[in-house]
Amino acid sequence: MEIITVQELKERLDQGESINLIDCREPFEYEEYNIGAKLIPLGDIQNEHWNGLAELKDRK
């Protein structure tokens, strides 16, 4: 997993880079505004949701 700044994310998205983005906010926060990230609330990261992302582990 790579942690980047908001500015780096914007630059990469503007350049059309394919990024697997995970939003770890709560559902009500995600509903207010999201940029197309996959929602997995922080409390669920270690549950079954995380295992479903195994195929993305070697991708950005």
C-alpha positions in Angstrom: 0.0 0.0 0.0 1.3 3.4 -0.9 0.2 6.5 1.0 0.2 9.7 -1.1 -0.9 13.3 -0.5 -4.1 14.8 -1.8 -2.1 16.8 -4.3 -0.3 13.7 -5.6 -3.6 11.9 -5.9 -5.1 14.8 -7.9 -2.1 14.9 -10.2 -2.3 11.2 -10.9 -6.1 11.3 -11.5 -5.6 14.3 -13.8 -3.0 12.3 -15.8 -5.5 9.5 -16.2 -3.5 7.0 -14.0 -5.5 4.0 -12.9 -5.6 3.9 -9.2 -7.3 1.6 -6.7 -8.5 4.0 -4.1 -10.0 2.9 -0.8 -12.1 5.3 1.2 -12.0 4.3 4.9 -14.5 6.9 6.1 -18.0 5.9 7.5 -20.8 5.4 5.0 -22.6 8.6 5.9 -19.4 10.6 5.2 -18.9 8.7 1.9 -22.5 9.5 0.9 -21.9 13.2 1.4 -19.0 13.3 -1.0 -16.8 10.7 -2.8 -14.5 10.6 -5.7 -15.3 7.0 -6.8 -13.2 5.2 -4.3 -14.1 1.8 -2.9 -15.8 2.3 0.5 -14.4 0.1 3.3 -15.0 1.8 6.7 -11.9 1.7 8.9 -13.6 -0.6 11.4 -14.1 -3.2 8.6 -10.6 -3.1 7.2 -9.5 -6.2 9.1 -12.7 -8.1 8.5 -13.7 -10.0 5.4 -13.6 -6.9 3.2 -9.9 -6.8 3.3 -9.6 -10.3 2.0 -11.6 -9.3 -1.0 -8.9 -6.9 -2.1 -6.1 -9.5 -2.2 -6.1 -9.3 -6.0 -5.2 -5.6 -5.9 -2.2 -6.0 -3.6 0.4 -5.7 -6.4 -1.4 -2.8 -8.2 -1.4 0.9 -7.5 
